[in-house]
Amino acid sequence: IFPIKYWSGCAVQLYILMNNLKLHPLYYEGFYRLGCTICPSLSEWERSLLRSITQH
């Protein structure tokens, strides 16, 4: 069962805000989703963010 599978991004963000949920720190670094680092759908922007974060 995936209760939020069909929610829009806006609905997810509203739920997070309304319920005062904490986000993973990588969201504050510019990521909009989290998953494995070798994901074939990882965008070049996410790859560059990942490289810059792991170099620090």
HTML snippet that shows the backbone in 3Dmol.js (N, CA, C, O; Angstrom):
<script src="https://3Dmol.org/build/3Dmol-min.js"></script>
<div id="view" style="width:600px;height:400px;position:relative"></div>
<script>
const pdb = `
ATOM      1  N   ILE A   1       0.851  -1.174   0.000  1.00  0.00           N
ATOM      2  CA  ILE A   1       0.000   0.000   0.000  1.00  0.00           C
ATOM      3  C   ILE A   1       0.896   1.236   0.000  1.00  0.00           C
ATOM      4  O   ILE A   1       1.823   1.339   0.804  1.00  0.00           O
ATOM      5  N   PHE A   2       0.620   2.161  -0.894  1.00  0.00           N
ATOM      6  CA  PHE A   2       1.371   3.404  -1.007  1.00  0.00           C
ATOM      7  C   PHE A   2       0.405   4.571  -0.817  1.00  0.00           C
ATOM      8  O   PHE A   2      -0.159   5.066  -1.793  1.00  0.00           O
ATOM      9  N   PRO A   3       0.206   5.014   0.414  1.00  0.00           N
ATOM     10  CA  PRO A   3      -0.844   6.010   0.681  1.00  0.00           C
ATOM     11  C   PRO A   3      -0.650   7.357  -0.007  1.00  0.00           C
ATOM     12  O   PRO A   3      -1.632   8.063  -0.236  1.00  0.00           O
ATOM     13  N   ILE A   4       0.578   7.736  -0.345  1.00  0.00           N
ATOM     14  CA  ILE A   4       0.756   9.047  -0.981  1.00  0.00           C
ATOM     15  C   ILE A   4       1.162   8.934  -2.445  1.00  0.00           C
ATOM     16  O   ILE A   4       1.572   9.927  -3.045  1.00  0.00           O
ATOM     17  N   LYS A   5       1.059   7.764  -3.020  1.00  0.00           N
ATOM     18  CA  LYS A   5       1.501   7.537  -4.399  1.00  0.00           C
ATOM     19  C   LYS A   5       0.874   8.527  -5.380  1.00  0.00           C
ATOM     20  O   LYS A   5       1.557   8.996  -6.291  1.00  0.00           O
ATOM     21  N   TYR A   6      -0.374   8.845  -5.219  1.00  0.00           N
ATOM     22  CA  TYR A   6      -1.063   9.706  -6.181  1.00  0.00           C
ATOM     23  C   TYR A   6      -1.193  11.155  -5.705  1.00  0.00           C
ATOM     24  O   TYR A   6      -1.916  11.944  -6.314  1.00  0.00           O
ATOM     25  N   TRP A   7      -0.500  11.505  -4.629  1.00  0.00           N
ATOM     26  CA  TRP A   7      -0.517  12.887  -4.158  1.00  0.00           C
ATOM     27  C   TRP A   7       0.355  13.737  -5.078  1.00  0.00           C
ATOM     28  O   TRP A   7       1.342  13.250  -5.630  1.00  0.00           O
ATOM     29  N   SER A   8      -0.004  14.983  -5.238  1.00  0.00           N
ATOM     30  CA  SER A   8       0.846  15.912  -5.984  1.00  0.00           C
ATOM     31  C   SER A   8       1.999  16.343  -5.082  1.00  0.00           C
ATOM     32  O   SER A   8       1.953  16.157  -3.866  1.00  0.00           O
ATOM     33  N   GLY A   9       3.022  16.916  -5.687  1.00  0.00           N
ATOM     34  CA  GLY A   9       4.137  17.438  -4.903  1.00  0.00           C
ATOM     35  C   GLY A   9       3.675  18.502  -3.925  1.00  0.00           C
ATOM     36  O   GLY A   9       4.166  18.584  -2.799  1.00  0.00           O
ATOM     37  N   CYS A  10       2.729  19.313  -4.364  1.00  0.00           N
ATOM     38  CA  CYS A  10       2.174  20.358  -3.505  1.00  0.00           C
ATOM     39  C   CYS A  10       1.459  19.755  -2.303  1.00  0.00           C
ATOM     40  O   CYS A  10       1.608  20.242  -1.182  1.00  0.00           O
ATOM     41  N   ALA A  11       0.685  18.700  -2.530  1.00  0.00           N
ATOM     42  CA  ALA A  11      -0.039  18.052  -1.431  1.00  0.00           C
ATOM     43  C   ALA A  11       0.932  17.465  -0.412  1.00  0.00           C
ATOM     44  O   ALA A  11       0.687  17.531   0.793  1.00  0.00           O
ATOM     45  N   VAL A  12       2.028  16.892  -0.893  1.00  0.00           N
ATOM     46  CA  VAL A  12       3.033  16.331   0.018  1.00  0.00           C
ATOM     47  C   VAL A  12       3.665  17.444   0.844  1.00  0.00           C
ATOM     48  O   VAL A  12       3.811  17.308   2.059  1.00  0.00           O
ATOM     49  N   GLN A  13       4.042  18.543   0.196  1.00  0.00           N
ATOM     50  CA  GLN A  13       4.655  19.654   0.919  1.00  0.00           C
ATOM     51  C   GLN A  13       3.696  20.262   1.933  1.00  0.00           C
ATOM     52  O   GLN A  13       4.105  20.603   3.042  1.00  0.00           O
ATOM     53  N   LEU A  14       2.442  20.401   1.571  1.00  0.00           N
ATOM     54  CA  LEU A  14       1.450  20.919   2.519  1.00  0.00           C
ATOM     55  C   LEU A  14       1.299  20.001   3.727  1.00  0.00           C
ATOM     56  O   LEU A  14       1.203  20.473   4.860  1.00  0.00           O
ATOM     57  N   TYR A  15       1.277  18.698   3.489  1.00  0.00           N
ATOM     58  CA  TYR A  15       1.170  17.736   4.587  1.00  0.00           C
ATOM     59  C   TYR A  15       2.369  17.867   5.526  1.00  0.00           C
ATOM     60  O   TYR A  15       2.216  17.853   6.748  1.00  0.00           O
ATOM     61  N   ILE A  16       3.558  17.993   4.945  1.00  0.00           N
ATOM     62  CA  ILE A  16       4.776  18.143   5.750  1.00  0.00           C
ATOM     63  C   ILE A  16       4.693  19.410   6.594  1.00  0.00           C
ATOM     64  O   ILE A  16       4.979  19.380   7.791  1.00  0.00           O
ATOM     65  N   LEU A  17       4.304  20.520   5.977  1.00  0.00           N
ATOM     66  CA  LEU A  17       4.205  21.791   6.704  1.00  0.00           C
ATOM     67  C   LEU A  17       3.125  21.758   7.776  1.00  0.00           C
ATOM     68  O   LEU A  17       3.347  22.207   8.900  1.00  0.00           O
ATOM     69  N   MET A  18       1.964  21.230   7.430  1.00  0.00           N
ATOM     70  CA  MET A  18       0.842  21.220   8.371  1.00  0.00           C
ATOM     71  C   MET A  18       1.080  20.297   9.565  1.00  0.00           C
ATOM     72  O   MET A  18       0.509  20.497  10.637  1.00  0.00           O
ATOM     73  N   ASN A  19       1.921  19.293   9.373  1.00  0.00           N
ATOM     74  CA  ASN A  19       2.195  18.342  10.448  1.00  0.00           C
ATOM     75  C   ASN A  19       3.568  18.537  11.078  1.00  0.00           C
ATOM     76  O   ASN A  19       4.016  17.722  11.884  1.00  0.00           O
ATOM     77  N   ASN A  20       4.235  19.642  10.695  1.00  0.00           N
ATOM     78  CA  ASN A  20       5.519  20.023  11.273  1.00  0.00           C
ATOM     79  C   ASN A  20       6.523  18.863  11.255  1.00  0.00           C
ATOM     80  O   ASN A  20       7.182  18.576  12.255  1.00  0.00           O
ATOM     81  N   LEU A  21       6.623  18.207  10.098  1.00  0.00           N
ATOM     82  CA  LEU A  21       7.534  17.078   9.958  1.00  0.00           C
ATOM     83  C   LEU A  21       8.935  17.565   9.596  1.00  0.00           C
ATOM     84  O   LEU A  21       9.088  18.574   8.908  1.00  0.00           O
ATOM     85  N   LYS A  22       9.939  16.854  10.053  1.00  0.00           N
ATOM     86  CA  LYS A  22      11.323  17.197   9.732  1.00  0.00           C
ATOM     87  C   LYS A  22      11.700  16.576   8.393  1.00  0.00           C
ATOM     88  O   LYS A  22      11.283  15.466   8.063  1.00  0.00           O
ATOM     89  N   LEU A  23      12.496  17.315   7.634  1.00  0.00           N
ATOM     90  CA  LEU A  23      12.977  16.826   6.352  1.00  0.00           C
ATOM     91  C   LEU A  23      14.401  16.313   6.485  1.00  0.00           C
ATOM     92  O   LEU A  23      15.145  16.726   7.375  1.00  0.00           O
ATOM     93  N   HIS A  24      14.768  15.415   5.595  1.00  0.00           N
ATOM     94  CA  HIS A  24      16.152  14.949   5.529  1.00  0.00           C
ATOM     95  C   HIS A  24      17.023  16.141   5.133  1.00  0.00           C
ATOM     96  O   HIS A  24      16.599  16.946   4.302  1.00  0.00           O
ATOM     97  N   PRO A  25      18.224  16.283   5.697  1.00  0.00           N
ATOM     98  CA  PRO A  25      19.086  17.432   5.395  1.00  0.00           C
ATOM     99  C   PRO A  25      19.408  17.617   3.911  1.00  0.00           C
ATOM    100  O   PRO A  25      19.659  18.745   3.485  1.00  0.00           O
ATOM    101  N   LEU A  26      19.408  16.555   3.118  1.00  0.00           N
ATOM    102  CA  LEU A  26      19.726  16.704   1.695  1.00  0.00           C
ATOM    103  C   LEU A  26      18.684  17.522   0.944  1.00  0.00           C
ATOM    104  O   LEU A  26      18.997  18.098  -0.097  1.00  0.00           O
ATOM    105  N   TYR A  27      17.469  17.586   1.440  1.00  0.00           N
ATOM    106  CA  TYR A  27      16.468  18.439   0.796  1.00  0.00           C
ATOM    107  C   TYR A  27      16.892  19.905   0.885  1.00  0.00           C
ATOM    108  O   TYR A  27      16.622  20.686  -0.027  1.00  0.00           O
ATOM    109  N   TYR A  28      17.546  20.275   1.966  1.00  0.00           N
ATOM    110  CA  TYR A  28      18.017  21.650   2.134  1.00  0.00           C
ATOM    111  C   TYR A  28      19.240  21.932   1.273  1.00  0.00           C
ATOM    112  O   TYR A  28      19.597  23.092   1.066  1.00  0.00           O
ATOM    113  N   GLU A  29      19.889  20.877   0.764  1.00  0.00           N
ATOM    114  CA  GLU A  29      21.046  21.027  -0.115  1.00  0.00           C
ATOM    115  C   GLU A  29      20.628  21.147  -1.582  1.00  0.00           C
ATOM    116  O   GLU A  29      21.473  21.370  -2.448  1.00  0.00           O
ATOM    117  N   GLY A  30      19.336  21.003  -1.864  1.00  0.00           N
ATOM    118  CA  GLY A  30      18.846  21.168  -3.225  1.00  0.00           C
ATOM    119  C   GLY A  30      18.219  19.941  -3.851  1.00  0.00           C
ATOM    120  O   GLY A  30      17.701  20.019  -4.965  1.00  0.00           O
ATOM    121  N   PHE A  31      18.253  18.803  -3.162  1.00  0.00           N
ATOM    122  CA  PHE A  31      17.630  17.601  -3.704  1.00  0.00           C
ATOM    123  C   PHE A  31      16.117  17.704  -3.557  1.00  0.00           C
ATOM    124  O   PHE A  31      15.628  18.232  -2.559  1.00  0.00           O
ATOM    125  N   TYR A  32      15.380  17.210  -4.530  1.00  0.00           N
ATOM    126  CA  TYR A  32      13.919  17.200  -4.424  1.00  0.00           C
ATOM    127  C   TYR A  32      13.389  15.793  -4.218  1.00  0.00           C
ATOM    128  O   TYR A  32      12.195  15.605  -3.985  1.00  0.00           O
ATOM    129  N   ARG A  33      14.266  14.804  -4.303  1.00  0.00           N
ATOM    130  CA  ARG A  33      13.910  13.415  -4.000  1.00  0.00           C
ATOM    131  C   ARG A  33      15.168  12.709  -3.537  1.00  0.00           C
ATOM    132  O   ARG A  33      16.276  13.142  -3.853  1.00  0.00           O
ATOM    133  N   LEU A  34      15.010  11.636  -2.797  1.00  0.00           N
ATOM    134  CA  LEU A  34      16.154  10.874  -2.313  1.00  0.00           C
ATOM    135  C   LEU A  34      16.008   9.432  -2.759  1.00  0.00           C
ATOM    136  O   LEU A  34      14.901   8.897  -2.811  1.00  0.00           O
ATOM    137  N   GLY A  35      17.094   8.829  -3.071  1.00  0.00           N
ATOM    138  CA  GLY A  35      17.102   7.434  -3.503  1.00  0.00           C
ATOM    139  C   GLY A  35      18.537   6.962  -3.572  1.00  0.00           C
ATOM    140  O   GLY A  35      19.425   7.553  -2.958  1.00  0.00           O
ATOM    141  N   CYS A  36      18.756   5.919  -4.305  1.00  0.00           N
ATOM    142  CA  CYS A  36      20.121   5.398  -4.417  1.00  0.00           C
ATOM    143  C   CYS A  36      20.963   6.312  -5.304  1.00  0.00           C
ATOM    144  O   CYS A  36      20.439   6.979  -6.197  1.00  0.00           O
ATOM    145  N   THR A  37      22.275   6.337  -5.052  1.00  0.00           N
ATOM    146  CA  THR A  37      23.159   7.228  -5.803  1.00  0.00           C
ATOM    147  C   THR A  37      23.435   6.735  -7.209  1.00  0.00           C
ATOM    148  O   THR A  37      23.934   7.498  -8.036  1.00  0.00           O
ATOM    149  N   ILE A  38      23.124   5.480  -7.505  1.00  0.00           N
ATOM    150  CA  ILE A  38      23.363   4.970  -8.856  1.00  0.00           C
ATOM    151  C   ILE A  38      22.075   4.875  -9.666  1.00  0.00           C
ATOM    152  O   ILE A  38      22.039   4.221 -10.709  1.00  0.00           O
ATOM    153  N   CYS A  39      21.039   5.517  -9.194  1.00  0.00           N
ATOM    154  CA  CYS A  39      19.742   5.492  -9.876  1.00  0.00           C
ATOM    155  C   CYS A  39      19.909   6.014 -11.304  1.00  0.00           C
ATOM    156  O   CYS A  39      20.486   7.085 -11.496  1.00  0.00           O
ATOM    157  N   PRO A  40      19.418   5.284 -12.306  1.00  0.00           N
ATOM    158  CA  PRO A  40      19.561   5.747 -13.687  1.00  0.00           C
ATOM    159  C   PRO A  40      18.804   7.042 -13.976  1.00  0.00           C
ATOM    160  O   PRO A  40      19.112   7.724 -14.954  1.00  0.00           O
ATOM    161  N   SER A  41      17.834   7.389 -13.159  1.00  0.00           N
ATOM    162  CA  SER A  41      17.098   8.633 -13.405  1.00  0.00           C
ATOM    163  C   SER A  41      17.669   9.812 -12.619  1.00  0.00           C
ATOM    164  O   SER A  41      17.068  10.886 -12.586  1.00  0.00           O
ATOM    165  N   LEU A  42      18.822   9.614 -11.992  1.00  0.00           N
ATOM    166  CA  LEU A  42      19.479  10.703 -11.272  1.00  0.00           C
ATOM    167  C   LEU A  42      19.895  11.770 -12.284  1.00  0.00           C
ATOM    168  O   LEU A  42      20.624  11.475 -13.231  1.00  0.00           O
ATOM    169  N   SER A  43      19.444  12.987 -12.091  1.00  0.00           N
ATOM    170  CA  SER A  43      19.745  14.050 -13.053  1.00  0.00           C
ATOM    171  C   SER A  43      21.185  14.528 -12.882  1.00  0.00           C
ATOM    172  O   SER A  43      21.819  14.277 -11.858  1.00  0.00           O
ATOM    173  N   GLU A  44      21.683  15.214 -13.894  1.00  0.00           N
ATOM    174  CA  GLU A  44      23.054  15.737 -13.819  1.00  0.00           C
ATOM    175  C   GLU A  44      23.174  16.740 -12.673  1.00  0.00           C
ATOM    176  O   GLU A  44      24.210  16.807 -12.011  1.00  0.00           O
ATOM    177  N   TRP A  45      22.117  17.520 -12.437  1.00  0.00           N
ATOM    178  CA  TRP A  45      22.106  18.467 -11.315  1.00  0.00           C
ATOM    179  C   TRP A  45      22.270  17.723  -9.997  1.00  0.00           C
ATOM    180  O   TRP A  45      23.045  18.147  -9.141  1.00  0.00           O
ATOM    181  N   GLU A  46      21.549  16.618  -9.823  1.00  0.00           N
ATOM    182  CA  GLU A  46      21.656  15.829  -8.597  1.00  0.00           C
ATOM    183  C   GLU A  46      23.040  15.206  -8.474  1.00  0.00           C
ATOM    184  O   GLU A  46      23.589  15.129  -7.375  1.00  0.00           O
ATOM    185  N   ARG A  47      23.610  14.759  -9.592  1.00  0.00           N
ATOM    186  CA  ARG A  47      24.965  14.194  -9.563  1.00  0.00           C
ATOM    187  C   ARG A  47      25.977  15.245  -9.109  1.00  0.00           C
ATOM    188  O   ARG A  47      26.855  14.953  -8.297  1.00  0.00           O
ATOM    189  N   SER A  48      25.855  16.469  -9.634  1.00  0.00           N
ATOM    190  CA  SER A  48      26.799  17.520  -9.246  1.00  0.00           C
ATOM    191  C   SER A  48      26.611  17.912  -7.785  1.00  0.00           C
ATOM    192  O   SER A  48      27.591  18.174  -7.088  1.00  0.00           O
ATOM    193  N   LEU A  49      25.365  17.957  -7.309  1.00  0.00           N
ATOM    194  CA  LEU A  49      25.122  18.227  -5.890  1.00  0.00           C
ATOM    195  C   LEU A  49      25.742  17.142  -5.020  1.00  0.00           C
ATOM    196  O   LEU A  49      26.372  17.431  -4.003  1.00  0.00           O
ATOM    197  N   LEU A  50      25.557  15.903  -5.427  1.00  0.00           N
ATOM    198  CA  LEU A  50      26.097  14.780  -4.675  1.00  0.00           C
ATOM    199  C   LEU A  50      27.622  14.846  -4.625  1.00  0.00           C
ATOM    200  O   LEU A  50      28.218  14.600  -3.577  1.00  0.00           O
ATOM    201  N   ARG A  51      28.256  15.175  -5.751  1.00  0.00           N
ATOM    202  CA  ARG A  51      29.724  15.306  -5.774  1.00  0.00           C
ATOM    203  C   ARG A  51      30.184  16.423  -4.842  1.00  0.00           C
ATOM    204  O   ARG A  51      31.144  16.245  -4.092  1.00  0.00           O
ATOM    205  N   SER A  52      29.509  17.570  -4.883  1.00  0.00           N
ATOM    206  CA  SER A  52      29.938  18.697  -4.044  1.00  0.00           C
ATOM    207  C   SER A  52      29.731  18.406  -2.561  1.00  0.00           C
ATOM    208  O   SER A  52      30.525  18.846  -1.729  1.00  0.00           O
ATOM    209  N   ILE A  53      28.681  17.675  -2.224  1.00  0.00           N
ATOM    210  CA  ILE A  53      28.423  17.346  -0.822  1.00  0.00           C
ATOM    211  C   ILE A  53      29.435  16.339  -0.305  1.00  0.00           C
ATOM    212  O   ILE A  53      29.923  16.470   0.817  1.00  0.00           O
ATOM    213  N   THR A  54      29.756  15.334  -1.115  1.00  0.00           N
ATOM    214  CA  THR A  54      30.675  14.289  -0.654  1.00  0.00           C
ATOM    215  C   THR A  54      32.117  14.765  -0.622  1.00  0.00           C
ATOM    216  O   THR A  54      32.951  14.115   0.008  1.00  0.00           O
ATOM    217  N   GLN A  55      32.444  15.873  -1.275  1.00  0.00           N
ATOM    218  CA  GLN A  55      33.800  16.415  -1.251  1.00  0.00           C
ATOM    219  C   GLN A  55      34.071  17.214   0.015  1.00  0.00           C
ATOM    220  O   GLN A  55      35.229  17.511   0.311  1.00  0.00           O
ATOM    221  N   HIS A  56      33.051  17.565   0.758  1.00  0.00           N
ATOM    222  CA  HIS A  56      33.230  18.378   1.973  1.00  0.00           C
ATOM    223  C   HIS A  56      33.415  17.523   3.186  1.00  0.00           C
ATOM    224  O   HIS A  56      33.578  18.043   4.289  1.00  0.00           O
TER     225      HIS A  56
END
`;
const viewer = $3Dmol.createViewer("view");
viewer.addModel(pdb, "pdb");
viewer.setStyle({}, {cartoon: {color: "spectrum"}});
viewer.zoomTo();
viewer.render();
</script>
